Amino acid sequence: MDALRKRLDFLGEVYQQIRQKYESQGGARLPLHVRVLFLHPMRLIESEQVFVVSLINELLEEGKEHV
């Protein structure tokens, strides 16, 4: 469980770094081919965050069932 929470923290930090770089480079005003270089990894991170949160919730529920 601790490893999953650390993973979630790490993903959040990386997401923020990419987002800050994206915004500092011009954000939505960037040409599409450049925006995609930022948006693609950001979407992948968001997807993994959803997965990790879901996994944490399932493990918590499973733990409650075994008590």
PQR file with spaces between the fields and no chain letter, atoms N, CA, C, O and H, PARSE charges and radii, in Angstrom:
ATOM       1  N    MET     1       0.824   -1.186    0.000 -0.4000 1.5000
ATOM       2  CA   MET     1       0.000    0.000    0.000 -0.0000 2.0000
ATOM       3  C    MET     1       0.872    1.256    0.000  0.5500 1.7000
ATOM       4  O    MET     1       0.593    2.217   -0.717 -0.5500 1.4000
ATOM       5  N    ASP     2       1.915    1.235    0.801 -0.4000 1.5000
ATOM       6  CA   ASP     2       2.813    2.378    0.883 -0.0000 2.0000
ATOM       7  C    ASP     2       3.464    2.647   -0.476  0.5500 1.7000
ATOM       8  O    ASP     2       3.618    3.800   -0.879 -0.5500 1.4000
ATOM       9  H    ASP     2       2.142    0.454    1.384  0.4000 1.0000
ATOM      10  N    ALA     3       3.838    1.589   -1.167 -0.4000 1.5000
ATOM      11  CA   ALA     3       4.467    1.740   -2.486 -0.0000 2.0000
ATOM      12  C    ALA     3       3.494    2.373   -3.482  0.5500 1.7000
ATOM      13  O    ALA     3       3.900    3.180   -4.319 -0.5500 1.4000
ATOM      14  H    ALA     3       3.713    0.652   -0.839  0.4000 1.0000
ATOM      15  N    LEU     4       2.223    2.012   -3.395 -0.4000 1.5000
ATOM      16  CA   LEU     4       1.229    2.595   -4.300 -0.0000 2.0000
ATOM      17  C    LEU     4       1.025    4.081   -4.007  0.5500 1.7000
ATOM      18  O    LEU     4       0.879    4.885   -4.927 -0.5500 1.4000
ATOM      19  H    LEU     4       1.893    1.356   -2.715  0.4000 1.0000
ATOM      20  N    ARG     5       1.017    4.435   -2.744 -0.4000 1.5000
ATOM      21  CA   ARG     5       0.877    5.855   -2.390 -0.0000 2.0000
ATOM      22  C    ARG     5       2.096    6.652   -2.847  0.5500 1.7000
ATOM      23  O    ARG     5       1.964    7.784   -3.313 -0.5500 1.4000
ATOM      24  H    ARG     5       1.135    3.782   -1.997  0.4000 1.0000
ATOM      25  N    LYS     6       3.273    6.064   -2.713 -0.4000 1.5000
ATOM      26  CA   LYS     6       4.488    6.739   -3.191 -0.0000 2.0000
ATOM      27  C    LYS     6       4.449    6.894   -4.702  0.5500 1.7000
ATOM      28  O    LYS     6       4.867    7.919   -5.241 -0.5500 1.4000
ATOM      29  H    LYS     6       3.381    5.144   -2.334  0.4000 1.0000
ATOM      30  N    ARG     7       3.945    5.870   -5.382 -0.4000 1.5000
ATOM      31  CA   ARG     7       3.810    5.937   -6.844 -0.0000 2.0000
ATOM      32  C    ARG     7       2.861    7.066   -7.228  0.5500 1.7000
ATOM      33  O    ARG     7       3.130    7.818   -8.165 -0.5500 1.4000
ATOM      34  H    ARG     7       3.606    5.037   -4.944  0.4000 1.0000
ATOM      35  N    LEU     8       1.767    7.179   -6.512 -0.4000 1.5000
ATOM      36  CA   LEU     8       0.797    8.234   -6.770 -0.0000 2.0000
ATOM      37  C    LEU     8       1.425    9.616   -6.559  0.5500 1.7000
ATOM      38  O    LEU     8       1.205   10.525   -7.361 -0.5500 1.4000
ATOM      39  H    LEU     8       1.548    6.568   -5.751  0.4000 1.0000
ATOM      40  N    ASP     9       2.192    9.774   -5.502 -0.4000 1.5000
ATOM      41  CA   ASP     9       2.896   11.034   -5.249 -0.0000 2.0000
ATOM      42  C    ASP     9       3.878   11.343   -6.373  0.5500 1.7000
ATOM      43  O    ASP     9       3.943   12.471   -6.862 -0.5500 1.4000
ATOM      44  H    ASP     9       2.370    9.036   -4.851  0.4000 1.0000
ATOM      45  N    PHE    10       4.638   10.332   -6.777 -0.4000 1.5000
ATOM      46  CA   PHE    10       5.616   10.502   -7.849 -0.0000 2.0000
ATOM      47  C    PHE    10       4.924   10.926   -9.147  0.5500 1.7000
ATOM      48  O    PHE    10       5.379   11.847   -9.824 -0.5500 1.4000
ATOM      49  H    PHE    10       4.585    9.415   -6.380  0.4000 1.0000
ATOM      50  N    LEU    11       3.833   10.256   -9.487 -0.4000 1.5000
ATOM      51  CA   LEU    11       3.104   10.594  -10.710 -0.0000 2.0000
ATOM      52  C    LEU    11       2.595   12.033  -10.659  0.5500 1.7000
ATOM      53  O    LEU    11       2.641   12.750  -11.658 -0.5500 1.4000
ATOM      54  H    LEU    11       3.464    9.507   -8.937  0.4000 1.0000
ATOM      55  N    GLY    12       2.117   12.447   -9.502 -0.4000 1.5000
ATOM      56  CA   GLY    12       1.643   13.823   -9.343 -0.0000 2.0000
ATOM      57  C    GLY    12       2.752   14.840   -9.534  0.5500 1.7000
ATOM      58  O    GLY    12       2.543   15.883  -10.153 -0.5500 1.4000
ATOM      59  H    GLY    12       2.080   11.864   -8.689  0.4000 1.0000
ATOM      60  N    GLU    13       3.933   14.540   -9.004 -0.4000 1.5000
ATOM      61  CA   GLU    13       5.066   15.447   -9.153 -0.0000 2.0000
ATOM      62  C    GLU    13       5.498   15.557  -10.611  0.5500 1.7000
ATOM      63  O    GLU    13       5.737   16.655  -11.113 -0.5500 1.4000
ATOM      64  H    GLU    13       4.102   13.692   -8.502  0.4000 1.0000
ATOM      65  N    VAL    14       5.595   14.424  -11.282 -0.4000 1.5000
ATOM      66  CA   VAL    14       6.003   14.422  -12.683 -0.0000 2.0000
ATOM      67  C    VAL    14       4.970   15.156  -13.536  0.5500 1.7000
ATOM      68  O    VAL    14       5.323   15.923  -14.432 -0.5500 1.4000
ATOM      69  H    VAL    14       5.400   13.532  -10.874  0.4000 1.0000
ATOM      70  N    TYR    15       3.691   14.914  -13.247 -0.4000 1.5000
ATOM      71  CA   TYR    15       2.627   15.595  -13.979 -0.0000 2.0000
ATOM      72  C    TYR    15       2.772   17.111  -13.835  0.5500 1.7000
ATOM      73  O    TYR    15       2.679   17.844  -14.819 -0.5500 1.4000
ATOM      74  H    TYR    15       3.404   14.291  -12.519  0.4000 1.0000
ATOM      75  N    GLN    16       2.998   17.572  -12.616 -0.4000 1.5000
ATOM      76  CA   GLN    16       3.139   19.005  -12.379 -0.0000 2.0000
ATOM      77  C    GLN    16       4.347   19.581  -13.116  0.5500 1.7000
ATOM      78  O    GLN    16       4.278   20.688  -13.650 -0.5500 1.4000
ATOM      79  H    GLN    16       3.074   16.976  -11.816  0.4000 1.0000
ATOM      80  N    GLN    17       5.440   18.843  -13.148 -0.4000 1.5000
ATOM      81  CA   GLN    17       6.636   19.304  -13.870 -0.0000 2.0000
ATOM      82  C    GLN    17       6.347   19.462  -15.356  0.5500 1.7000
ATOM      83  O    GLN    17       6.719   20.464  -15.966 -0.5500 1.4000
ATOM      84  H    GLN    17       5.496   17.944  -12.714  0.4000 1.0000
ATOM      85  N    ILE    18       5.685   18.473  -15.931 -0.4000 1.5000
ATOM      86  CA   ILE    18       5.348   18.534  -17.353 -0.0000 2.0000
ATOM      87  C    ILE    18       4.376   19.685  -17.601  0.5500 1.7000
ATOM      88  O    ILE    18       4.531   20.439  -18.562 -0.5500 1.4000
ATOM      89  H    ILE    18       5.383   17.659  -15.436  0.4000 1.0000
ATOM      90  N    ARG    19       3.378   19.814  -16.733 -0.4000 1.5000
ATOM      91  CA   ARG    19       2.368   20.874  -16.880 -0.0000 2.0000
ATOM      92  C    ARG    19       3.013   22.256  -16.806  0.5500 1.7000
ATOM      93  O    ARG    19       2.677   23.139  -17.596 -0.5500 1.4000
ATOM      94  H    ARG    19       3.253   19.201  -15.953  0.4000 1.0000
ATOM      95  N    GLN    20       3.929   22.447  -15.872 -0.4000 1.5000
ATOM      96  CA   GLN    20       4.604   23.740  -15.740 -0.0000 2.0000
ATOM      97  C    GLN    20       5.436   24.052  -16.975  0.5500 1.7000
ATOM      98  O    GLN    20       5.443   25.186  -17.454 -0.5500 1.4000
ATOM      99  H    GLN    20       4.202   21.729  -15.231  0.4000 1.0000
ATOM     100  N    LYS    21       6.128   23.057  -17.484 -0.4000 1.5000
ATOM     101  CA   LYS    21       6.928   23.239  -18.697 -0.0000 2.0000
ATOM     102  C    LYS    21       6.013   23.576  -19.876  0.5500 1.7000
ATOM     103  O    LYS    21       6.314   24.464  -20.673 -0.5500 1.4000
ATOM     104  H    LYS    21       6.121   22.136  -17.094  0.4000 1.0000
ATOM     105  N    TYR    22       4.902   22.860  -19.974 -0.4000 1.5000
ATOM     106  CA   TYR    22       3.917   23.095  -21.033 -0.0000 2.0000
ATOM     107  C    TYR    22       3.421   24.539  -20.988  0.5500 1.7000
ATOM     108  O    TYR    22       3.407   25.227  -22.009 -0.5500 1.4000
ATOM     109  H    TYR    22       4.658   22.139  -19.326  0.4000 1.0000
ATOM     110  N    GLU    23       3.020   24.988  -19.819 -0.4000 1.5000
ATOM     111  CA   GLU    23       2.506   26.350  -19.670 -0.0000 2.0000
ATOM     112  C    GLU    23       3.594   27.387  -19.957  0.5500 1.7000
ATOM     113  O    GLU    23       3.327   28.399  -20.604 -0.5500 1.4000
ATOM     114  H    GLU    23       3.031   24.429  -18.990  0.4000 1.0000
ATOM     115  N    SER    24       4.804   27.145  -19.485 -0.4000 1.5000
ATOM     116  CA   SER    24       5.882   28.116  -19.693 -0.0000 2.0000
ATOM     117  C    SER    24       6.292   28.222  -21.162  0.5500 1.7000
ATOM     118  O    SER    24       6.841   29.239  -21.586 -0.5500 1.4000
ATOM     119  H    SER    24       5.021   26.322  -18.959  0.4000 1.0000
ATOM     120  N    GLN    25       6.023   27.169  -21.935 -0.4000 1.5000
ATOM     121  CA   GLN    25       6.357   27.171  -23.359 -0.0000 2.0000
ATOM     122  C    GLN    25       5.243   27.774  -24.219  0.5500 1.7000
ATOM     123  O    GLN    25       5.428   27.984  -25.418 -0.5500 1.4000
ATOM     124  H    GLN    25       5.577   26.343  -21.591  0.4000 1.0000
ATOM     125  N    GLY    26       4.099   28.050  -23.614 -0.4000 1.5000
ATOM     126  CA   GLY    26       3.016   28.658  -24.373 -0.0000 2.0000
ATOM     127  C    GLY    26       1.696   27.931  -24.287  0.5500 1.7000
ATOM     128  O    GLY    26       0.676   28.450  -24.740 -0.5500 1.4000
ATOM     129  H    GLY    26       3.949   27.880  -22.640  0.4000 1.0000
ATOM     130  N    GLY    27       1.691   26.741  -23.715 -0.4000 1.5000
ATOM     131  CA   GLY    27       0.442   26.010  -23.496 -0.0000 2.0000
ATOM     132  C    GLY    27      -0.364   25.792  -24.758  0.5500 1.7000
ATOM     133  O    GLY    27       0.150   25.298  -25.762 -0.5500 1.4000
ATOM     134  H    GLY    27       2.520   26.319  -23.347  0.4000 1.0000
ATOM     135  N    ALA    28      -1.634   26.168  -24.699 -0.4000 1.5000
ATOM     136  CA   ALA    28      -2.567   25.930  -25.798 -0.0000 2.0000
ATOM     137  C    ALA    28      -2.186   26.701  -27.065  0.5500 1.7000
ATOM     138  O    ALA    28      -2.688   26.398  -28.148 -0.5500 1.4000
ATOM     139  H    ALA    28      -2.051   26.570  -23.884  0.4000 1.0000
ATOM     140  N    ARG    29      -1.311   27.682  -26.937 -0.4000 1.5000
ATOM     141  CA   ARG    29      -0.890   28.457  -28.116 -0.0000 2.0000
ATOM     142  C    ARG    29       0.207   27.752  -28.921  0.5500 1.7000
ATOM     143  O    ARG    29       0.554   28.190  -30.018 -0.5500 1.4000
ATOM     144  H    ARG    29      -0.903   27.928  -26.058  0.4000 1.0000
ATOM     145  N    LEU    30       0.747   26.670  -28.379 -0.4000 1.5000
ATOM     146  CA   LEU    30       1.785   25.921  -29.092 -0.0000 2.0000
ATOM     147  C    LEU    30       1.193   25.236  -30.320  0.5500 1.7000
ATOM     148  O    LEU    30       0.005   24.913  -30.341 -0.5500 1.4000
ATOM     149  H    LEU    30       0.466   26.313  -27.488  0.4000 1.0000
ATOM     150  N    PRO    31       2.016   25.015  -31.338 -0.5600 1.5000
ATOM     151  CA   PRO    31       1.537   24.245  -32.488  0.2800 2.0000
ATOM     152  C    PRO    31       1.144   22.832  -32.027  0.5500 1.7000
ATOM     153  O    PRO    31       1.692   22.315  -31.054 -0.5500 1.4000
ATOM     154  N    LEU    32       0.204   22.230  -32.725 -0.4000 1.5000
ATOM     155  CA   LEU    32      -0.325   20.928  -32.335 -0.0000 2.0000
ATOM     156  C    LEU    32       0.772   19.887  -32.135  0.5500 1.7000
ATOM     157  O    LEU    32       0.756   19.159  -31.143 -0.5500 1.4000
ATOM     158  H    LEU    32      -0.241   22.651  -33.516  0.4000 1.0000
ATOM     159  N    HIS    33       1.718   19.809  -33.059 -0.4000 1.5000
ATOM     160  CA   HIS    33       2.750   18.777  -32.949 -0.0000 2.0000
ATOM     161  C    HIS    33       3.612   18.951  -31.696  0.5500 1.7000
ATOM     162  O    HIS    33       4.174   17.977  -31.193 -0.5500 1.4000
ATOM     163  H    HIS    33       1.731   20.401  -33.865  0.4000 1.0000
ATOM     164  N    VAL    34       3.719   20.168  -31.195 -0.4000 1.5000
ATOM     165  CA   VAL    34       4.469   20.414  -29.965 -0.0000 2.0000
ATOM     166  C    VAL    34       3.573   20.152  -28.752  0.5500 1.7000
ATOM     167  O    VAL    34       4.016   19.557  -27.770 -0.5500 1.4000
ATOM     168  H    VAL    34       3.263   20.958  -31.603  0.4000 1.0000
ATOM     169  N    ARG    35       2.306   20.599  -28.821 -0.4000 1.5000
ATOM     170  CA   ARG    35       1.363   20.348  -27.715 -0.0000 2.0000
ATOM     171  C    ARG    35       1.251   18.863  -27.418  0.5500 1.7000
ATOM     172  O    ARG    35       1.204   18.458  -26.257 -0.5500 1.4000
ATOM     173  H    ARG    35       1.946   21.083  -29.619  0.4000 1.0000
ATOM     174  N    VAL    36       1.209   18.056  -28.462 -0.4000 1.5000
ATOM     175  CA   VAL    36       1.058   16.608  -28.292 -0.0000 2.0000
ATOM     176  C    VAL    36       2.233   16.022  -27.510  0.5500 1.7000
ATOM     177  O    VAL    36       2.060   15.059  -26.764 -0.5500 1.4000
ATOM     178  H    VAL    36       1.247   18.385  -29.406  0.4000 1.0000
ATOM     179  N    LEU    37       3.402   16.586  -27.673 -0.4000 1.5000
ATOM     180  CA   LEU    37       4.567   16.095  -26.930 -0.0000 2.0000
ATOM     181  C    LEU    37       4.393   16.279  -25.428  0.5500 1.7000
ATOM     182  O    LEU    37       4.983   15.542  -24.637 -0.5500 1.4000
ATOM     183  H    LEU    37       3.542   17.368  -28.279  0.4000 1.0000
ATOM     184  N    PHE    38       3.598   17.245  -25.037 -0.4000 1.5000
ATOM     185  CA   PHE    38       3.286   17.458  -23.627 -0.0000 2.0000
ATOM     186  C    PHE    38       2.022   16.711  -23.214  0.5500 1.7000
ATOM     187  O    PHE    38       1.991   16.055  -22.173 -0.5500 1.4000
ATOM     188  H    PHE    38       3.119   17.844  -25.679  0.4000 1.0000
ATOM     189  N    LEU    39       0.984   16.814  -24.035 -0.4000 1.5000
ATOM     190  CA   LEU    39      -0.318   16.278  -23.661 -0.0000 2.0000
ATOM     191  C    LEU    39      -0.339   14.755  -23.591  0.5500 1.7000
ATOM     192  O    LEU    39      -1.027   14.189  -22.741 -0.5500 1.4000
ATOM     193  H    LEU    39       1.009   17.347  -24.881  0.4000 1.0000
ATOM     194  N    HIS    40       0.389   14.096  -24.452 -0.4000 1.5000
ATOM     195  CA   HIS    40       0.383   12.631  -24.446 -0.0000 2.0000
ATOM     196  C    HIS    40       0.887   12.068  -23.115  0.5500 1.7000
ATOM     197  O    HIS    40       0.188   11.266  -22.497 -0.5500 1.4000
ATOM     198  H    HIS    40       0.948   14.556  -25.142  0.4000 1.0000
ATOM     199  N    PRO    41       2.069   12.459  -22.657 -0.5600 1.5000
ATOM     200  CA   PRO    41       2.504   11.921  -21.350  0.2800 2.0000
ATOM     201  C    PRO    41       1.605   12.361  -20.199  0.5500 1.7000
ATOM     202  O    PRO    41       1.444   11.627  -19.224 -0.5500 1.4000
ATOM     203  N    MET    42       1.020   13.553  -20.303 -0.4000 1.5000
ATOM     204  CA   MET    42       0.121   13.996  -19.239 -0.0000 2.0000
ATOM     205  C    MET    42      -1.115   13.100  -19.168  0.5500 1.7000
ATOM     206  O    MET    42      -1.569   12.755  -18.077 -0.5500 1.4000
ATOM     207  H    MET    42       1.151   14.149  -21.095  0.4000 1.0000
ATOM     208  N    ARG    43      -1.654   12.727  -20.312 -0.4000 1.5000
ATOM     209  CA   ARG    43      -2.827   11.836  -20.335 -0.0000 2.0000
ATOM     210  C    ARG    43      -2.464   10.438  -19.832  0.5500 1.7000
ATOM     211  O    ARG    43      -3.255    9.803  -19.135 -0.5500 1.4000
ATOM     212  H    ARG    43      -1.285   13.007  -21.198  0.4000 1.0000
ATOM     213  N    LEU    44      -1.286    9.966  -20.178 -0.4000 1.5000
ATOM     214  CA   LEU    44      -0.844    8.658  -19.681 -0.0000 2.0000
ATOM     215  C    LEU    44      -0.721    8.677  -18.160  0.5500 1.7000
ATOM     216  O    LEU    44      -1.124    7.729  -17.485 -0.5500 1.4000
ATOM     217  H    LEU    44      -0.643   10.481  -20.744  0.4000 1.0000
ATOM     218  N    ILE    45      -0.166    9.754  -17.629 -0.4000 1.5000
ATOM     219  CA   ILE    45      -0.023    9.883  -16.175 -0.0000 2.0000
ATOM     220  C    ILE    45      -1.398    9.931  -15.515  0.5500 1.7000
ATOM     221  O    ILE    45      -1.623    9.272  -14.500 -0.5500 1.4000
ATOM     222  H    ILE    45       0.161   10.524  -18.177  0.4000 1.0000
ATOM     223  N    GLU    46      -2.321   10.709  -16.089 -0.4000 1.5000
ATOM     224  CA   GLU    46      -3.671   10.778  -15.522 -0.0000 2.0000
ATOM     225  C    GLU    46      -4.310    9.394  -15.481  0.5500 1.7000
ATOM     226  O    GLU    46      -4.948    9.020  -14.497 -0.5500 1.4000
ATOM     227  H    GLU    46      -2.138   11.244  -16.914  0.4000 1.0000
ATOM     228  N    SER    47      -4.131    8.647  -16.556 -0.4000 1.5000
ATOM     229  CA   SER    47      -4.698    7.298  -16.624 -0.0000 2.0000
ATOM     230  C    SER    47      -4.087    6.397  -15.556  0.5500 1.7000
ATOM     231  O    SER    47      -4.802    5.636  -14.904 -0.5500 1.4000
ATOM     232  H    SER    47      -3.613    8.950  -17.355  0.4000 1.0000
ATOM     233  N    GLU    48      -2.784    6.478  -15.375 -0.4000 1.5000
ATOM     234  CA   GLU    48      -2.142    5.649  -14.360 -0.0000 2.0000
ATOM     235  C    GLU    48      -2.557    6.069  -12.955  0.5500 1.7000
ATOM     236  O    GLU    48      -2.693    5.227  -12.068 -0.5500 1.4000
ATOM     237  H    GLU    48      -2.204    7.097  -15.904  0.4000 1.0000
ATOM     238  N    GLN    49      -2.758    7.369  -12.751 -0.4000 1.5000
ATOM     239  CA   GLN    49      -3.232    7.831  -11.447 -0.0000 2.0000
ATOM     240  C    GLN    49      -4.604    7.242  -11.131  0.5500 1.7000
ATOM     241  O    GLN    49      -4.847    6.804  -10.007 -0.5500 1.4000
ATOM     242  H    GLN    49      -2.648    8.054  -13.471  0.4000 1.0000
ATOM     243  N    VAL    50      -5.488    7.228  -12.101 -0.4000 1.5000
ATOM     244  CA   VAL    50      -6.815    6.644  -11.907 -0.0000 2.0000
ATOM     245  C    VAL    50      -6.684    5.166  -11.560  0.5500 1.7000
ATOM     246  O    VAL    50      -7.366    4.673  -10.662 -0.5500 1.4000
ATOM     247  H    VAL    50      -5.291    7.584  -13.014  0.4000 1.0000
ATOM     248  N    PHE    51      -5.813    4.463  -12.269 -0.4000 1.5000
ATOM     249  CA   PHE    51      -5.604    3.042  -12.007 -0.0000 2.0000
ATOM     250  C    PHE    51      -5.074    2.809  -10.595  0.5500 1.7000
ATOM     251  O    PHE    51      -5.571    1.933   -9.886 -0.5500 1.4000
ATOM     252  H    PHE    51      -5.259    4.863  -12.999  0.4000 1.0000
ATOM     253  N    VAL    52      -4.075    3.580  -10.182 -0.4000 1.5000
ATOM     254  CA   VAL    52      -3.476    3.395   -8.853 -0.0000 2.0000
ATOM     255  C    VAL    52      -4.496    3.700   -7.755  0.5500 1.7000
ATOM     256  O    VAL    52      -4.570    2.973   -6.765 -0.5500 1.4000
ATOM     257  H    VAL    52      -3.671    4.291  -10.758  0.4000 1.0000
ATOM     258  N    VAL    53      -5.280    4.765   -7.919 -0.4000 1.5000
ATOM     259  CA   VAL    53      -6.308    5.093   -6.929 -0.0000 2.0000
ATOM     260  C    VAL    53      -7.326    3.958   -6.854  0.5500 1.7000
ATOM     261  O    VAL    53      -7.748    3.568   -5.765 -0.5500 1.4000
ATOM     262  H    VAL    53      -5.219    5.356   -8.724  0.4000 1.0000
ATOM     263  N    SER    54      -7.718    3.432   -8.009 -0.4000 1.5000
ATOM     264  CA   SER    54      -8.665    2.319   -8.042 -0.0000 2.0000
ATOM     265  C    SER    54      -8.094    1.100   -7.326  0.5500 1.7000
ATOM     266  O    SER    54      -8.797    0.436   -6.564 -0.5500 1.4000
ATOM     267  H    SER    54      -7.376    3.749   -8.893  0.4000 1.0000
ATOM     268  N    LEU    55      -6.840    0.813   -7.567 -0.4000 1.5000
ATOM     269  CA   LEU    55      -6.187   -0.325   -6.926 -0.0000 2.0000
ATOM     270  C    LEU    55      -6.102   -0.136   -5.412  0.5500 1.7000
ATOM     271  O    LEU    55      -6.358   -1.070   -4.654 -0.5500 1.4000
ATOM     272  H    LEU    55      -6.269    1.353   -8.185  0.4000 1.0000
ATOM     273  N    ILE    56      -5.748    1.056   -4.979 -0.4000 1.5000
ATOM     274  CA   ILE    56      -5.690    1.348   -3.547 -0.0000 2.0000
ATOM     275  C    ILE    56      -7.064    1.137   -2.923  0.5500 1.7000
ATOM     276  O    ILE    56      -7.179    0.519   -1.864 -0.5500 1.4000
ATOM     277  H    ILE    56      -5.540    1.815   -5.596  0.4000 1.0000
ATOM     278  N    ASN    57      -8.103    1.647   -3.576 -0.4000 1.5000
ATOM     279  CA   ASN    57      -9.465    1.494   -3.044 -0.0000 2.0000
ATOM     280  C    ASN    57      -9.875    0.024   -2.968  0.5500 1.7000
ATOM     281  O    ASN    57     -10.491   -0.402   -1.991 -0.5500 1.4000
ATOM     282  H    ASN    57      -8.009    2.148   -4.436  0.4000 1.0000
ATOM     283  N    GLU    58      -9.535   -0.743   -3.993 -0.4000 1.5000
ATOM     284  CA   GLU    58      -9.859   -2.172   -3.973 -0.0000 2.0000
ATOM     285  C    GLU    58      -9.129   -2.890   -2.843  0.5500 1.7000
ATOM     286  O    GLU    58      -9.701   -3.751   -2.174 -0.5500 1.4000
ATOM     287  H    GLU    58      -9.035   -0.397   -4.786  0.4000 1.0000
ATOM     288  N    LEU    59      -7.877   -2.535   -2.637 -0.4000 1.5000
ATOM     289  CA   LEU    59      -7.110   -3.173   -1.555 -0.0000 2.0000
ATOM     290  C    LEU    59      -7.691   -2.792   -0.184  0.5500 1.7000
ATOM     291  O    LEU    59      -7.744   -3.622    0.723 -0.5500 1.4000
ATOM     292  H    LEU    59      -7.413   -1.836   -3.180  0.4000 1.0000
ATOM     293  N    LEU    60      -8.117   -1.555   -0.044 -0.4000 1.5000
ATOM     294  CA   LEU    60      -8.738   -1.140    1.216 -0.0000 2.0000
ATOM     295  C    LEU    60     -10.033   -1.893    1.456  0.5500 1.7000
ATOM     296  O    LEU    60     -10.296   -2.347    2.570 -0.5500 1.4000
ATOM     297  H    LEU    60      -8.074   -0.881   -0.781  0.4000 1.0000
ATOM     298  N    GLU    61     -10.844   -2.026    0.410 -0.4000 1.5000
ATOM     299  CA   GLU    61     -12.101   -2.766    0.537 -0.0000 2.0000
ATOM     300  C    GLU    61     -11.840   -4.230    0.864  0.5500 1.7000
ATOM     301  O    GLU    61     -12.516   -4.820    1.707 -0.5500 1.4000
ATOM     302  H    GLU    61     -10.630   -1.657   -0.495  0.4000 1.0000
ATOM     303  N    GLU    62     -10.859   -4.803    0.195 -0.4000 1.5000
ATOM     304  CA   GLU    62     -10.514   -6.211    0.441 -0.0000 2.0000
ATOM     305  C    GLU    62     -10.046   -6.410    1.877  0.5500 1.7000
ATOM     306  O    GLU    62     -10.351   -7.419    2.512 -0.5500 1.4000
ATOM     307  H    GLU    62     -10.310   -4.324   -0.489  0.4000 1.0000
ATOM     308  N    GLY    63      -9.296   -5.424    2.377 -0.4000 1.5000
ATOM     309  CA   GLY    63      -8.841   -5.485    3.755 -0.0000 2.0000
ATOM     310  C    GLY    63      -9.977   -5.442    4.742  0.5500 1.7000
ATOM     311  O    GLY    63      -9.929   -6.109    5.776 -0.5500 1.4000
ATOM     312  H    GLY    63      -9.048   -4.604    1.861  0.4000 1.0000
ATOM     313  N    LYS    64     -10.998   -4.670    4.443 -0.4000 1.5000
ATOM     314  CA   LYS    64     -12.172   -4.572    5.324 -0.0000 2.0000
ATOM     315  C    LYS    64     -12.927   -5.906    5.358  0.5500 1.7000
ATOM     316  O    LYS    64     -13.463   -6.296    6.395 -0.5500 1.4000
ATOM     317  H    LYS    64     -11.037   -4.128    3.603  0.4000 1.0000
ATOM     318  N    GLU    65     -12.963   -6.588    4.232 -0.4000 1.5000
ATOM     319  CA   GLU    65     -13.670   -7.862    4.149 -0.0000 2.0000
ATOM     320  C    GLU    65     -12.993   -8.943    4.971  0.5500 1.7000
ATOM     321  O    GLU    65     -13.649   -9.877    5.431 -0.5500 1.4000
ATOM     322  H    GLU    65     -12.528   -6.271    3.389  0.4000 1.0000
ATOM     323  N    HIS    66     -11.694   -8.826    5.159 -0.4000 1.5000
ATOM     324  CA   HIS    66     -10.937   -9.847    5.879 -0.0000 2.0000
ATOM     325  C    HIS    66     -10.777   -9.557    7.353  0.5500 1.7000
ATOM     326  O    HIS    66     -10.085  -10.290    8.060 -0.5500 1.4000
ATOM     327  H    HIS    66     -11.161   -8.067    4.785  0.4000 1.0000
ATOM     328  N    VAL    67     -11.403   -8.506    7.822 -0.4000 1.5000
ATOM     329  CA   VAL    67     -11.288   -8.146    9.254 -0.0000 2.0000
ATOM     330  C    VAL    67     -12.372   -8.801   10.042  0.5500 1.7000
ATOM     331  O    VAL    67     -12.445   -8.623   11.258 -0.5500 1.4000
ATOM     332  H    VAL    67     -11.965   -7.910    7.247  0.4000 1.0000
